Amino acid sequence: MATNIDVDPALLAEAMRLFGTKTKKDTVNTALREAVQRLKRSEALERLVARAEAGDFDAAIAAYEARKAAQRGDA
């Protein structure tokens, strides 16, 4: 799909250097892909934090700590 956009030439050149891309198209597509991936990771982290705050992992942590204590002979 062809789309015409105005892009800051200095910013595009810097992005090409950082991404190691050779064309404007590859640079824009790489930047979009990176942005989407970063935002998805951020959303996933927010969901994990919410689950941790809700105590969803407490039982798993307790089981892990008990298993490690048993291996050390603390139990």
HTML snippet that shows the backbone in 3Dmol.js (N, CA, C, O; Angstrom):
<script src="https://3Dmol.org/build/3Dmol-min.js"></script>
<div id="view" style="width:600px;height:400px;position:relative"></div>
<script>
const pdb = `
ATOM      1  N   MET A   1       0.847  -1.168   0.000  1.00  0.00           N
ATOM      2  CA  MET A   1       0.000   0.000   0.000  1.00  0.00           C
ATOM      3  C   MET A   1       0.892   1.230   0.000  1.00  0.00           C
ATOM      4  O   MET A   1       1.764   1.374   0.857  1.00  0.00           O
ATOM      5  N   ALA A   2       0.680   2.087  -0.931  1.00  0.00           N
ATOM      6  CA  ALA A   2       1.471   3.312  -1.027  1.00  0.00           C
ATOM      7  C   ALA A   2       0.840   4.394  -0.168  1.00  0.00           C
ATOM      8  O   ALA A   2      -0.368   4.624  -0.212  1.00  0.00           O
ATOM      9  N   THR A   3       1.685   5.053   0.613  1.00  0.00           N
ATOM     10  CA  THR A   3       1.244   6.152   1.472  1.00  0.00           C
ATOM     11  C   THR A   3       2.282   7.248   1.397  1.00  0.00           C
ATOM     12  O   THR A   3       3.480   6.983   1.493  1.00  0.00           O
ATOM     13  N   ASN A   4       1.836   8.459   1.227  1.00  0.00           N
ATOM     14  CA  ASN A   4       2.757   9.593   1.200  1.00  0.00           C
ATOM     15  C   ASN A   4       2.729  10.285   2.554  1.00  0.00           C
ATOM     16  O   ASN A   4       1.667  10.646   3.061  1.00  0.00           O
ATOM     17  N   ILE A   5       3.923  10.464   3.136  1.00  0.00           N
ATOM     18  CA  ILE A   5       4.026  11.159   4.417  1.00  0.00           C
ATOM     19  C   ILE A   5       5.222  12.094   4.381  1.00  0.00           C
ATOM     20  O   ILE A   5       6.197  11.850   3.670  1.00  0.00           O
ATOM     21  N   ASP A   6       5.137  13.163   5.153  1.00  0.00           N
ATOM     22  CA  ASP A   6       6.279  14.058   5.314  1.00  0.00           C
ATOM     23  C   ASP A   6       7.072  13.580   6.523  1.00  0.00           C
ATOM     24  O   ASP A   6       6.538  13.450   7.624  1.00  0.00           O
ATOM     25  N   VAL A   7       8.351  13.322   6.296  1.00  0.00           N
ATOM     26  CA  VAL A   7       9.216  12.809   7.356  1.00  0.00           C
ATOM     27  C   VAL A   7      10.396  13.747   7.514  1.00  0.00           C
ATOM     28  O   VAL A   7      10.954  14.234   6.531  1.00  0.00           O
ATOM     29  N   ASP A   8      10.768  13.995   8.750  1.00  0.00           N
ATOM     30  CA  ASP A   8      11.947  14.806   9.048  1.00  0.00           C
ATOM     31  C   ASP A   8      13.167  14.093   8.461  1.00  0.00           C
ATOM     32  O   ASP A   8      13.492  12.990   8.901  1.00  0.00           O
ATOM     33  N   PRO A   9      13.853  14.692   7.479  1.00  0.00           N
ATOM     34  CA  PRO A   9      14.971  14.010   6.821  1.00  0.00           C
ATOM     35  C   PRO A   9      16.112  13.667   7.774  1.00  0.00           C
ATOM     36  O   PRO A   9      16.735  12.614   7.637  1.00  0.00           O
ATOM     37  N   ALA A  10      16.391  14.538   8.730  1.00  0.00           N
ATOM     38  CA  ALA A  10      17.471  14.255   9.682  1.00  0.00           C
ATOM     39  C   ALA A  10      17.100  13.073  10.573  1.00  0.00           C
ATOM     40  O   ALA A  10      17.938  12.219  10.863  1.00  0.00           O
ATOM     41  N   LEU A  11      15.850  13.027  10.999  1.00  0.00           N
ATOM     42  CA  LEU A  11      15.385  11.927  11.837  1.00  0.00           C
ATOM     43  C   LEU A  11      15.384  10.617  11.056  1.00  0.00           C
ATOM     44  O   LEU A  11      15.748   9.570  11.591  1.00  0.00           O
ATOM     45  N   LEU A  12      14.980  10.676   9.808  1.00  0.00           N
ATOM     46  CA  LEU A  12      14.991   9.491   8.958  1.00  0.00           C
ATOM     47  C   LEU A  12      16.419   8.985   8.767  1.00  0.00           C
ATOM     48  O   LEU A  12      16.664   7.781   8.842  1.00  0.00           O
ATOM     49  N   ALA A  13      17.356   9.888   8.524  1.00  0.00           N
ATOM     50  CA  ALA A  13      18.760   9.496   8.350  1.00  0.00           C
ATOM     51  C   ALA A  13      19.305   8.855   9.624  1.00  0.00           C
ATOM     52  O   ALA A  13      20.030   7.862   9.563  1.00  0.00           O
ATOM     53  N   GLU A  14      18.955   9.425  10.776  1.00  0.00           N
ATOM     54  CA  GLU A  14      19.411   8.863  12.052  1.00  0.00           C
ATOM     55  C   GLU A  14      18.804   7.483  12.273  1.00  0.00           C
ATOM     56  O   GLU A  14      19.489   6.570  12.736  1.00  0.00           O
ATOM     57  N   ALA A  15      17.531   7.326  11.946  1.00  0.00           N
ATOM     58  CA  ALA A  15      16.880   6.024  12.084  1.00  0.00           C
ATOM     59  C   ALA A  15      17.520   5.000  11.150  1.00  0.00           C
ATOM     60  O   ALA A  15      17.716   3.847  11.536  1.00  0.00           O
ATOM     61  N   MET A  16      17.847   5.411   9.929  1.00  0.00           N
ATOM     62  CA  MET A  16      18.503   4.501   8.988  1.00  0.00           C
ATOM     63  C   MET A  16      19.844   4.042   9.543  1.00  0.00           C
ATOM     64  O   MET A  16      20.200   2.869   9.435  1.00  0.00           O
ATOM     65  N   ARG A  17      20.578   4.964  10.133  1.00  0.00           N
ATOM     66  CA  ARG A  17      21.876   4.615  10.719  1.00  0.00           C
ATOM     67  C   ARG A  17      21.696   3.649  11.887  1.00  0.00           C
ATOM     68  O   ARG A  17      22.394   2.638  11.973  1.00  0.00           O
ATOM     69  N   LEU A  18      20.764   3.957  12.781  1.00  0.00           N
ATOM     70  CA  LEU A  18      20.563   3.134  13.973  1.00  0.00           C
ATOM     71  C   LEU A  18      20.020   1.747  13.643  1.00  0.00           C
ATOM     72  O   LEU A  18      20.446   0.755  14.234  1.00  0.00           O
ATOM     73  N   PHE A  19      19.085   1.675  12.705  1.00  0.00           N
ATOM     74  CA  PHE A  19      18.503   0.388  12.335  1.00  0.00           C
ATOM     75  C   PHE A  19      19.368  -0.377  11.344  1.00  0.00           C
ATOM     76  O   PHE A  19      19.207  -1.587  11.187  1.00  0.00           O
ATOM     77  N   GLY A  20      20.278   0.311  10.679  1.00  0.00           N
ATOM     78  CA  GLY A  20      21.098  -0.338   9.667  1.00  0.00           C
ATOM     79  C   GLY A  20      20.317  -0.642   8.398  1.00  0.00           C
ATOM     80  O   GLY A  20      20.647  -1.575   7.666  1.00  0.00           O
ATOM     81  N   THR A  21      19.290   0.144   8.143  1.00  0.00           N
ATOM     82  CA  THR A  21      18.475  -0.061   6.948  1.00  0.00           C
ATOM     83  C   THR A  21      19.027   0.771   5.798  1.00  0.00           C
ATOM     84  O   THR A  21      19.740   1.752   6.007  1.00  0.00           O
ATOM     85  N   LYS A  22      18.685   0.359   4.581  1.00  0.00           N
ATOM     86  CA  LYS A  22      19.229   1.024   3.396  1.00  0.00           C
ATOM     87  C   LYS A  22      18.210   1.888   2.667  1.00  0.00           C
ATOM     88  O   LYS A  22      18.580   2.809   1.939  1.00  0.00           O
ATOM     89  N   THR A  23      16.928   1.594   2.862  1.00  0.00           N
ATOM     90  CA  THR A  23      15.905   2.358   2.144  1.00  0.00           C
ATOM     91  C   THR A  23      14.964   3.045   3.132  1.00  0.00           C
ATOM     92  O   THR A  23      14.850   2.649   4.293  1.00  0.00           O
ATOM     93  N   LYS A  24      14.298   4.081   2.637  1.00  0.00           N
ATOM     94  CA  LYS A  24      13.316   4.788   3.466  1.00  0.00           C
ATOM     95  C   LYS A  24      12.189   3.841   3.864  1.00  0.00           C
ATOM     96  O   LYS A  24      11.750   3.828   5.014  1.00  0.00           O
ATOM     97  N   LYS A  25      11.731   3.057   2.906  1.00  0.00           N
ATOM     98  CA  LYS A  25      10.640   2.115   3.169  1.00  0.00           C
ATOM     99  C   LYS A  25      11.019   1.133   4.270  1.00  0.00           C
ATOM    100  O   LYS A  25      10.248   0.920   5.206  1.00  0.00           O
ATOM    101  N   ASP A  26      12.204   0.533   4.162  1.00  0.00           N
ATOM    102  CA  ASP A  26      12.653  -0.411   5.190  1.00  0.00           C
ATOM    103  C   ASP A  26      12.788   0.270   6.549  1.00  0.00           C
ATOM    104  O   ASP A  26      12.475  -0.319   7.583  1.00  0.00           O
ATOM    105  N   THR A  27      13.252   1.506   6.536  1.00  0.00           N
ATOM    106  CA  THR A  27      13.427   2.247   7.781  1.00  0.00           C
ATOM    107  C   THR A  27      12.091   2.509   8.459  1.00  0.00           C
ATOM    108  O   THR A  27      11.946   2.282   9.660  1.00  0.00           O
ATOM    109  N   VAL A  28      11.123   2.984   7.699  1.00  0.00           N
ATOM    110  CA  VAL A  28       9.799   3.269   8.269  1.00  0.00           C
ATOM    111  C   VAL A  28       9.150   1.982   8.761  1.00  0.00           C
ATOM    112  O   VAL A  28       8.589   1.952   9.856  1.00  0.00           O
ATOM    113  N   ASN A  29       9.220   0.920   7.963  1.00  0.00           N
ATOM    114  CA  ASN A  29       8.626  -0.352   8.384  1.00  0.00           C
ATOM    115  C   ASN A  29       9.310  -0.905   9.626  1.00  0.00           C
ATOM    116  O   ASN A  29       8.641  -1.428  10.517  1.00  0.00           O
ATOM    117  N   THR A  30      10.627  -0.798   9.698  1.00  0.00           N
ATOM    118  CA  THR A  30      11.359  -1.260  10.875  1.00  0.00           C
ATOM    119  C   THR A  30      10.985  -0.440  12.100  1.00  0.00           C
ATOM    120  O   THR A  30      10.773  -0.993  13.180  1.00  0.00           O
ATOM    121  N   ALA A  31      10.903   0.866  11.938  1.00  0.00           N
ATOM    122  CA  ALA A  31      10.535   1.734  13.063  1.00  0.00           C
ATOM    123  C   ALA A  31       9.130   1.418  13.560  1.00  0.00           C
ATOM    124  O   ALA A  31       8.897   1.360  14.768  1.00  0.00           O
ATOM    125  N   LEU A  32       8.200   1.214  12.643  1.00  0.00           N
ATOM    126  CA  LEU A  32       6.833   0.865  13.044  1.00  0.00           C
ATOM    127  C   LEU A  32       6.796  -0.480  13.759  1.00  0.00           C
ATOM    128  O   LEU A  32       6.131  -0.628  14.784  1.00  0.00           O
ATOM    129  N   ARG A  33       7.512  -1.457  13.215  1.00  0.00           N
ATOM    130  CA  ARG A  33       7.563  -2.785  13.830  1.00  0.00           C
ATOM    131  C   ARG A  33       8.145  -2.704  15.238  1.00  0.00           C
ATOM    132  O   ARG A  33       7.606  -3.297  16.173  1.00  0.00           O
ATOM    133  N   GLU A  34       9.247  -1.969  15.388  1.00  0.00           N
ATOM    134  CA  GLU A  34       9.881  -1.805  16.703  1.00  0.00           C
ATOM    135  C   GLU A  34       8.933  -1.115  17.685  1.00  0.00           C
ATOM    136  O   GLU A  34       8.843  -1.515  18.846  1.00  0.00           O
ATOM    137  N   ALA A  35       8.235  -0.092  17.226  1.00  0.00           N
ATOM    138  CA  ALA A  35       7.312   0.639  18.101  1.00  0.00           C
ATOM    139  C   ALA A  35       6.175  -0.265  18.561  1.00  0.00           C
ATOM    140  O   ALA A  35       5.819  -0.265  19.740  1.00  0.00           O
ATOM    141  N   VAL A  36       5.610  -1.030  17.645  1.00  0.00           N
ATOM    142  CA  VAL A  36       4.512  -1.934  17.997  1.00  0.00           C
ATOM    143  C   VAL A  36       4.998  -2.995  18.981  1.00  0.00           C
ATOM    144  O   VAL A  36       4.320  -3.278  19.968  1.00  0.00           O
ATOM    145  N   GLN A  37       6.156  -3.580  18.725  1.00  0.00           N
ATOM    146  CA  GLN A  37       6.694  -4.600  19.627  1.00  0.00           C
ATOM    147  C   GLN A  37       6.960  -4.023  21.015  1.00  0.00           C
ATOM    148  O   GLN A  37       6.664  -4.668  22.021  1.00  0.00           O
ATOM    149  N   ARG A  38       7.512  -2.824  21.074  1.00  0.00           N
ATOM    150  CA  ARG A  38       7.803  -2.187  22.359  1.00  0.00           C
ATOM    151  C   ARG A  38       6.517  -1.928  23.136  1.00  0.00           C
ATOM    152  O   ARG A  38       6.456  -2.175  24.340  1.00  0.00           O
ATOM    153  N   LEU A  39       5.493  -1.434  22.452  1.00  0.00           N
ATOM    154  CA  LEU A  39       4.218  -1.170  23.118  1.00  0.00           C
ATOM    155  C   LEU A  39       3.548  -2.459  23.588  1.00  0.00           C
ATOM    156  O   LEU A  39       2.941  -2.486  24.659  1.00  0.00           O
ATOM    157  N   LYS A  40       3.653  -3.519  22.801  1.00  0.00           N
ATOM    158  CA  LYS A  40       3.090  -4.807  23.224  1.00  0.00           C
ATOM    159  C   LYS A  40       3.814  -5.338  24.456  1.00  0.00           C
ATOM    160  O   LYS A  40       3.180  -5.870  25.368  1.00  0.00           O
ATOM    161  N   ARG A  41       5.146  -5.196  24.489  1.00  0.00           N
ATOM    162  CA  ARG A  41       5.900  -5.625  25.673  1.00  0.00           C
ATOM    163  C   ARG A  41       5.493  -4.818  26.891  1.00  0.00           C
ATOM    164  O   ARG A  41       5.358  -5.362  27.987  1.00  0.00           O
ATOM    165  N   SER A  42       5.299  -3.525  26.704  1.00  0.00           N
ATOM    166  CA  SER A  42       4.884  -2.658  27.803  1.00  0.00           C
ATOM    167  C   SER A  42       3.507  -3.064  28.324  1.00  0.00           C
ATOM    168  O   SER A  42       3.291  -3.111  29.535  1.00  0.00           O
ATOM    169  N   GLU A  43       2.584  -3.356  27.423  1.00  0.00           N
ATOM    170  CA  GLU A  43       1.251  -3.804  27.833  1.00  0.00           C
ATOM    171  C   GLU A  43       1.328  -5.129  28.586  1.00  0.00           C
ATOM    172  O   GLU A  43       0.643  -5.311  29.593  1.00  0.00           O
ATOM    173  N   ALA A  44       2.157  -6.056  28.104  1.00  0.00           N
ATOM    174  CA  ALA A  44       2.303  -7.349  28.774  1.00  0.00           C
ATOM    175  C   ALA A  44       2.878  -7.159  30.173  1.00  0.00           C
ATOM    176  O   ALA A  44       2.437  -7.806  31.122  1.00  0.00           O
ATOM    177  N   LEU A  45       3.856  -6.277  30.299  1.00  0.00           N
ATOM    178  CA  LEU A  45       4.438  -6.003  31.609  1.00  0.00           C
ATOM    179  C   LEU A  45       3.397  -5.421  32.555  1.00  0.00           C
ATOM    180  O   LEU A  45       3.342  -5.796  33.726  1.00  0.00           O
ATOM    181  N   GLU A  46       2.579  -4.512  32.057  1.00  0.00           N
ATOM    182  CA  GLU A  46       1.518  -3.926  32.889  1.00  0.00           C
ATOM    183  C   GLU A  46       0.545  -5.002  33.371  1.00  0.00           C
ATOM    184  O   GLU A  46       0.095  -4.965  34.517  1.00  0.00           O
ATOM    185  N   ARG A  47       0.219  -5.961  32.497  1.00  0.00           N
ATOM    186  CA  ARG A  47      -0.677  -7.051  32.908  1.00  0.00           C
ATOM    187  C   ARG A  47      -0.023  -7.922  33.971  1.00  0.00           C
ATOM    188  O   ARG A  47      -0.684  -8.335  34.925  1.00  0.00           O
ATOM    189  N   LEU A  48       1.271  -8.208  33.818  1.00  0.00           N
ATOM    190  CA  LEU A  48       1.978  -9.007  34.821  1.00  0.00           C
ATOM    191  C   LEU A  48       2.049  -8.287  36.161  1.00  0.00           C
ATOM    192  O   LEU A  48       1.863  -8.906  37.208  1.00  0.00           O
ATOM    193  N   VAL A  49       2.315  -7.000  36.135  1.00  0.00           N
ATOM    194  CA  VAL A  49       2.372  -6.214  37.370  1.00  0.00           C
ATOM    195  C   VAL A  49       1.017  -6.242  38.066  1.00  0.00           C
ATOM    196  O   VAL A  49       0.945  -6.410  39.283  1.00  0.00           O
ATOM    197  N   ALA A  50      -0.046  -6.079  37.303  1.00  0.00           N
ATOM    198  CA  ALA A  50      -1.389  -6.110  37.892  1.00  0.00           C
ATOM    199  C   ALA A  50      -1.670  -7.469  38.525  1.00  0.00           C
ATOM    200  O   ALA A  50      -2.247  -7.543  39.610  1.00  0.00           O
ATOM    201  N   ARG A  51      -1.266  -8.535  37.856  1.00  0.00           N
ATOM    202  CA  ARG A  51      -1.461  -9.877  38.418  1.00  0.00           C
ATOM    203  C   ARG A  51      -0.629 -10.064  39.673  1.00  0.00           C
ATOM    204  O   ARG A  51      -1.098 -10.656  40.645  1.00  0.00           O
ATOM    205  N   ALA A  52       0.599  -9.567  39.666  1.00  0.00           N
ATOM    206  CA  ALA A  52       1.452  -9.684  40.849  1.00  0.00           C
ATOM    207  C   ALA A  52       0.854  -8.908  42.013  1.00  0.00           C
ATOM    208  O   ALA A  52       0.839  -9.392  43.145  1.00  0.00           O
ATOM    209  N   GLU A  53       0.365  -7.715  41.737  1.00  0.00           N
ATOM    210  CA  GLU A  53      -0.252  -6.906  42.789  1.00  0.00           C
ATOM    211  C   GLU A  53      -1.513  -7.563  43.334  1.00  0.00           C
ATOM    212  O   GLU A  53      -1.868  -7.355  44.494  1.00  0.00           O
ATOM    213  N   ALA A  54      -2.193  -8.356  42.506  1.00  0.00           N
ATOM    214  CA  ALA A  54      -3.401  -9.056  42.938  1.00  0.00           C
ATOM    215  C   ALA A  54      -3.075 -10.348  43.683  1.00  0.00           C
ATOM    216  O   ALA A  54      -3.973 -11.007  44.208  1.00  0.00           O
ATOM    217  N   GLY A  55      -1.780 -10.713  43.731  1.00  0.00           N
ATOM    218  CA  GLY A  55      -1.371 -11.913  44.452  1.00  0.00           C
ATOM    219  C   GLY A  55      -1.460 -13.187  43.646  1.00  0.00           C
ATOM    220  O   GLY A  55      -1.395 -14.279  44.209  1.00  0.00           O
ATOM    221  N   ASP A  56      -1.608 -13.072  42.337  1.00  0.00           N
ATOM    222  CA  ASP A  56      -1.764 -14.253  41.491  1.00  0.00           C
ATOM    223  C   ASP A  56      -0.559 -15.192  41.528  1.00  0.00           C
ATOM    224  O   ASP A  56      -0.695 -16.373  41.209  1.00  0.00           O
ATOM    225  N   PHE A  57       0.595 -14.698  41.904  1.00  0.00           N
ATOM    226  CA  PHE A  57       1.799 -15.524  41.877  1.00  0.00           C
ATOM    227  C   PHE A  57       2.259 -15.950  43.264  1.00  0.00           C
ATOM    228  O   PHE A  57       3.282 -16.623  43.392  1.00  0.00           O
ATOM    229  N   ASP A  58       1.525 -15.572  44.301  1.00  0.00           N
ATOM    230  CA  ASP A  58       1.948 -15.859  45.671  1.00  0.00           C
ATOM    231  C   ASP A  58       2.124 -17.352  45.930  1.00  0.00           C
ATOM    232  O   ASP A  58       3.113 -17.754  46.543  1.00  0.00           O
ATOM    233  N   ALA A  59       1.188 -18.177  45.477  1.00  0.00           N
ATOM    234  CA  ALA A  59       1.278 -19.620  45.700  1.00  0.00           C
ATOM    235  C   ALA A  59       2.487 -20.204  44.981  1.00  0.00           C
ATOM    236  O   ALA A  59       3.183 -21.056  45.534  1.00  0.00           O
ATOM    237  N   ALA A  60       2.741 -19.763  43.773  1.00  0.00           N
ATOM    238  CA  ALA A  60       3.894 -20.270  43.015  1.00  0.00           C
ATOM    239  C   ALA A  60       5.202 -19.860  43.682  1.00  0.00           C
ATOM    240  O   ALA A  60       6.148 -20.646  43.730  1.00  0.00           O
ATOM    241  N   ILE A  61       5.259 -18.639  44.194  1.00  0.00           N
ATOM    242  CA  ILE A  61       6.467 -18.165  44.882  1.00  0.00           C
ATOM    243  C   ILE A  61       6.690 -18.964  46.155  1.00  0.00           C
ATOM    244  O   ILE A  61       7.818 -19.361  46.445  1.00  0.00           O
ATOM    245  N   ALA A  62       5.633 -19.205  46.915  1.00  0.00           N
ATOM    246  CA  ALA A  62       5.752 -19.974  48.155  1.00  0.00           C
ATOM    247  C   ALA A  62       6.220 -21.394  47.866  1.00  0.00           C
ATOM    248  O   ALA A  62       7.065 -21.923  48.589  1.00  0.00           O
ATOM    249  N   ALA A  63       5.687 -22.016  46.823  1.00  0.00           N
ATOM    250  CA  ALA A  63       6.101 -23.372  46.458  1.00  0.00           C
ATOM    251  C   ALA A  63       7.561 -23.399  46.036  1.00  0.00           C
ATOM    252  O   ALA A  63       8.298 -24.314  46.403  1.00  0.00           O
ATOM    253  N   TYR A  64       7.980 -22.409  45.273  1.00  0.00           N
ATOM    254  CA  TYR A  64       9.374 -22.321  44.840  1.00  0.00           C
ATOM    255  C   TYR A  64      10.299 -22.164  46.043  1.00  0.00           C
ATOM    256  O   TYR A  64      11.318 -22.848  46.143  1.00  0.00           O
ATOM    257  N   GLU A  65       9.941 -21.261  46.954  1.00  0.00           N
ATOM    258  CA  GLU A  65      10.772 -21.031  48.135  1.00  0.00           C
ATOM    259  C   GLU A  65      10.831 -22.267  49.020  1.00  0.00           C
ATOM    260  O   GLU A  65      11.885 -22.564  49.582  1.00  0.00           O
ATOM    261  N   ALA A  66       9.730 -22.993  49.158  1.00  0.00           N
ATOM    262  CA  ALA A  66       9.713 -24.223  49.951  1.00  0.00           C
ATOM    263  C   ALA A  66      10.598 -25.283  49.313  1.00  0.00           C
ATOM    264  O   ALA A  66      11.330 -25.989  50.007  1.00  0.00           O
ATOM    265  N   ARG A  67      10.531 -25.391  47.998  1.00  0.00           N
ATOM    266  CA  ARG A  67      11.357 -26.374  47.289  1.00  0.00           C
ATOM    267  C   ARG A  67      12.839 -26.049  47.448  1.00  0.00           C
ATOM    268  O   ARG A  67      13.649 -26.948  47.672  1.00  0.00           O
ATOM    269  N   LYS A  68      13.200 -24.769  47.333  1.00  0.00           N
ATOM    270  CA  LYS A  68      14.603 -24.370  47.497  1.00  0.00           C
ATOM    271  C   LYS A  68      15.066 -24.618  48.930  1.00  0.00           C
ATOM    272  O   LYS A  68      16.193 -25.063  49.147  1.00  0.00           O
ATOM    273  N   ALA A  69      14.207 -24.334  49.909  1.00  0.00           N
ATOM    274  CA  ALA A  69      14.556 -24.571  51.312  1.00  0.00           C
ATOM    275  C   ALA A  69      14.774 -26.056  51.559  1.00  0.00           C
ATOM    276  O   ALA A  69      15.688 -26.437  52.290  1.00  0.00           O
ATOM    277  N   ALA A  70      13.942 -26.893  50.956  1.00  0.00           N
ATOM    278  CA  ALA A  70      14.085 -28.340  51.116  1.00  0.00           C
ATOM    279  C   ALA A  70      15.388 -28.821  50.498  1.00  0.00           C
ATOM    280  O   ALA A  70      16.041 -29.711  51.044  1.00  0.00           O
ATOM    281  N   GLN A  71      15.768 -28.248  49.379  1.00  0.00           N
ATOM    282  CA  GLN A  71      17.027 -28.627  48.730  1.00  0.00           C
ATOM    283  C   GLN A  71      18.227 -28.236  49.581  1.00  0.00           C
ATOM    284  O   GLN A  71      19.244 -28.930  49.586  1.00  0.00           O
ATOM    285  N   ARG A  72      18.107 -27.126  50.301  1.00  0.00           N
ATOM    286  CA  ARG A  72      19.193 -26.674  51.176  1.00  0.00           C
ATOM    287  C   ARG A  72      19.185 -27.413  52.507  1.00  0.00           C
ATOM    288  O   ARG A  72      20.149 -27.359  53.270  1.00  0.00           O
ATOM    289  N   GLY A  73      18.079 -28.104  52.774  1.00  0.00           N
ATOM    290  CA  GLY A  73      17.945 -28.798  54.042  1.00  0.00           C
ATOM    291  C   GLY A  73      17.406 -27.921  55.148  1.00  0.00           C
ATOM    292  O   GLY A  73      17.542 -28.257  56.324  1.00  0.00           O
ATOM    293  N   ASP A  74      16.790 -26.796  54.792  1.00  0.00           N
ATOM    294  CA  ASP A  74      16.238 -25.873  55.787  1.00  0.00           C
ATOM    295  C   ASP A  74      14.899 -26.352  56.333  1.00  0.00           C
ATOM    296  O   ASP A  74      14.469 -25.916  57.401  1.00  0.00           O
ATOM    297  N   ALA A  75      14.244 -27.241  55.607  1.00  0.00           N
ATOM    298  CA  ALA A  75      12.886 -27.634  56.016  1.00  0.00           C
ATOM    299  C   ALA A  75      12.908 -28.770  57.001  1.00  0.00           C
ATOM    300  O   ALA A  75      11.852 -29.222  57.446  1.00  0.00           O
TER     301      ALA A  75
END
`;
const viewer = $3Dmol.createViewer("view");
viewer.addModel(pdb, "pdb");
viewer.setStyle({}, {cartoon: {color: "spectrum"}});
viewer.zoomTo();
viewer.render();
</script>
